[in-house]
Amino acid sequence: MPSVFSLIGRSWEFTWKQAVLFRIIFWLLILPSLAINLLETLTGTLHIFPETVEISVLILLVDLILSVVILWGSACVIIIGRRLLRKKAGRSRSSFPAVRLEASHFVMPLLFTGILRACFTIFWGLLLIVPGIVYALRTSFCNLVVIFERKSFRKALRRSKVITRGRLKWIFWYLLALLVILYAPLNVCLGLLGGFAQNRGINFLVALDLADAVLNALASVLFSFSLILLYGEFTKHTNID
């Protein structure tokens, strides 16, 4: 099995070879994430908008729409990352419109599969914490299954459980290491800067929101590519059907 640093290194090297990926990251990951961050800053920190039910509902709807756009971007990233499963993952010649169009067909299956997974995870978590965690780990490849194997909803969840069967320990340590390496230092630093930025004016807050959107988008891309590499390792000896 490859090391976590090997997965991240290969993902980083692959990222810089995909010209179309940077347009996906900018338009479908960074911009909607920045908009969500700015809305939170304007409402929660600066209190620009009046606290009415109508405004709250409108902000919630905007957040939901932006979250779907981010999901669309994540689908684009996974489609680009499909090249990692080939023997030679060279530079991509895919166009931004072509990737967007292909990814758009997976947005609703990804959304509803994710909702179904969350419901089952919460259900098992309510019974006992550990079964909820185990279920989340066993279904961690469901988004990849939706796109790579074109299976949705419970079929995608069951397929992910087949892939991870007998490999739960590996999945746990890989995911934990990826989260700690890619997200923990980044978000700890952003959190500390956020506390420092409270009295530094709106310009500092906007710059912090932008940094949060950019850095977390890049971390998410590396996480997705690392997960794709793991999927490739695990499915070598797992039947597709």
N, C-alpha and C positions, 0 to 999 in steps of 0.2 A: 504493500500500500504506500502511496506517495505521502510525503510529509505535508503538513499544513503550509509551511513556507514555500514548498515546491508548488502547491496549488495556487497560492497567491502570486508567486513569481511568474508562473506560466500565464495566469490570467492577466497580469500587468503587461507582459510582453505581447500577448494577443490583442489587448485593448488598443495599443498604439499602432497596430497594423490595420485597424478597421476605420477607414476615413468616415464612413457614414455614421459610425457610432457616436461621434461627437455632436452631430446635429440632433441625434435622438436624445442624448443626454441633456443638451441645452434646451430644446423645445418641449420635450415630453417628461423630463425629470426635474431639471433645475428650475425652470420658470414656474410650473405649477407648485412646486415645493416652496419657492420663494413667496408666491402669492399666499399660500396657506400661512407661512411664517409671518408675513406682514399683516394679514388679517388678525392673527393672534396677538401681535404686538399692538396694533391699533385698538383692539377691543379689550385685551386683558391687561396691558401695561399702560397705554396712554389714554384709554377710555375716550376715544374720539367719538364713537357712536353712542347714541342713547340706548340705555338698557331696556328695550321693549321686546315684547314677544315677537312682533313682526320682524324686527332687525335680527333677533336671535335665529329665527327660522330661516331668514334669507342667508345669513352667514353659514348656517348648517348646510343649506342646499348648495351654496358655492363650494364649501369644503368637500361635499360629496362628489360634485362634478369634477373638481380638481383631483380628487383621489382616484376617480375613474381614469382621468387622463394619465396619471402616474402609473396606474395599472397597465394602460395601453403602452406606455413607454417601457415598462418592465417586460411586457410581451415582446416588444421590438428587440430588447436586449437579449432575451432568450433565443429569439430567432437568429440573431447575429451569432450568438454563442454556440449555435448548432454546429458551426464549422469546427469547433474544438473536438467534436466526436469523430472527425475525419483524421486520417493518418497524417495528412499535411494540411494544417490550418494556416493558409497563407493570407494574403491581403484580400479584403472583401471588395467586390465590385458592385455590390447591391446598391440600388438607389434609395434615397430616403422615401420617396413616394411608394415604391414597391414594397419596402419593409413595413411602412405604415399600413398599407392596404392589407397585407397578409396578416399582420398583427391584429388588425381590427376585428377579424373573424374569431379571435380567441378571447376578446375582452369579456364578453358575457359568460362564456364557459368558465373562464378563470374567476370571475366575480362570484358566480353562484357556487362553484366548487369551493372557493375560499369561505363563503358564508356557511356552507354545509360542514366544512371541516371545523370551523370555529364553533358551530353548534355542538358537534360531537365532542370536541375538546372540552368545552364548558360542561357538558353533561357528565363526562368521565371525571372532570375535575371537581364537580360538586359531590360525586360519590367519595372520591379520595383524590388527593393532589397527585400522587404518583401515577395512577392510570391516565390522568389527563396529560401529563408530561410525556408518558410513553406513547400515547396516541399521536400527539403532536410530532414526536420524533419519527414515528413510523410512517406518517403521511407527509414528511418534509419534501418529498419529490413530486408531489401531486401537480404542481404548476408545470414542471418539466414534462410530465406524462401527458397533460392536456395538449401541449404543443407538439412534442416529439412523437407521441403515439396516438394523438387525436382521440383520447378518451376523456370523458368529462364526468363530473359529479361523483357518484359512489364508485363507478368503474375506475376513475382516476385514483381515488383514495385506496381502493382495494389493490390496485396495481402497485402503488407506492409501498403498501405493506408487504407485498410479495418481494419487491426489490430489497427492502430493508430487513427481511426475515433472516435471523441469525447474525445480523450485523448491527444490532442496536447499540452495542458498546462503542463500535467505531463511529456510528452516526453521532452519538452523544458527544464524544470527545472532539470530533472534527467540527461540529457546529459550535460547540462551546469555544473552541480555540479561534475559529473564524470571527465569532461575535466579539470576543475579547480583543483580538488583534486589530480588527477593522473598525469596530464601533466604540469600544469602551474608552480608549485614550482620547479619541476625537470628541466624543460627547461630554466627557468629564471636563476637557478644556473649554468647550463651548459653554457648558454650564457655569464654570467659574467666571468666564468673561461676561456671561449674561448677568450675574450678580453684580459685577463691576460696572456694567453698562447702564444700570438703572438710572443713574443721575448724570449720564454723559450726553444726553440729548438724542434727538431722533436720528441724526446722521450716523452716530455710532451704532444705534439699534438696528438700523437698516443694513449697515455693513455687516453686522453680526448675523442677521437673518440671511444675507446673501452667502456668507461663508458657510453657514449651516447647510443651506440648500446645495451648494457646490460640493462640499466635502462629503456629505452624506450620500449624494447621488453617485459620486465616484466609488465610495465604499460599497454601495449597493450593487454596482456593476461588477466589482471584483468578487463580491459575495456570490452573485448569480453565476459568474463564470466558474468559480471554485466549486459550486454545487453541481454545475454541469459536468465538470471533470470527475467529480465523485460518482455522479450518475453513470458516466461512461465506464468507470472502473467496476461498479457493482453490476451493471447489466451485461458485462462480458460473459458472465456465467449464470445469467438469469434468462429464462425463456421470455420472449416478447408476448406470447399469447397468454 
